[in-house]
């Protein structure tokens, strides 16, 4: 477990996200507020044919209702899948 104040974490945020994705819990402090960077594990696979407007719509819906098709953590998995795609896929 590592803990950083925000000013320390900003320049190395990308590396901290990689560490968290690998399973390490990273805590970030901002005054009295604390958050954790942890790996996200969605409850279902993201369809390969899902387009950006549909992604945005589903993510927005998940913020508004508990019956939305997405659960917390899905955005992280989706981002990984989109980064792995080759342009035009």
N, C-alpha and C positions, 0 to 999 in steps of 0.2 A: 504494500500500500504506500503510495506516494501522495504528498499533499503540497500544493503550490498556491501562492497568492496569485491573483489575476495578472499582475504586472510581470511576474516571473513566467507564467504560462503562455502569455500571448506570443512571444517570439518562437516558441517551440510547440505550438498547439498541434500542428500536423503530426509531429513525432509522438505527442501524448495520445492523440486519437489512435495511432497505430498500436501503441502499447495497450490501450484499453481494448481495442479490437482483438488483440492477442490474448486477452483474458485478465489483464491486470486492472485493478480498480485504481483510478486516479481521482483524487479529491481536489476541487478548486475552491478557494476561499475568496470572497469579496466582502470585506468587513466581517460582519457576523453571519453572512449568508454562506452556505456551503452546498455544492452540488457534486455529483459523482459522474465520472465518465466510465461507463461500463459497456461491455459488448451487448448489442441488441440481437435478439433472436425472435424473428416474427413467427407467427403461428401457421403461416401458409406460404407457399411459393408465389412469387410475382410472375404473372404470365409474360412470356417473352414478347408478345405482340402489344403490350401495353404502351401507349404513346404518352408523351409528356402532358398534354392537356388532360388526359384521363387520370394520370398520376396526381396532378395538382388538384383535380376535382375530388378524388378519393381522399387525399390527405386533408383537404379543407373539410370534408364531411366528417372525418374522424375526429376533428376538433369540436364539432358541434353536437355530436350524438354518440351515445355508448353503443348504438346499434349499427354504427358505421362498419364497412367491410375491413377496416384496418385496426390494428391494435398498437399500443406503444411499442416502439422498436422496429416496426415495419419500415419506417423511413430510412433507417440506417442500412438495412438489408437491401432495400431498393436502390439506394445510392451505390452500394457495392456492385450490384448487378449491372447498373447502367454504366459504371466506369469500365467494367469488363467488356462491354459490347464494343464491337468495331463500328466505325461510322457506316451508316447505311444498313445496319442490321435491323 
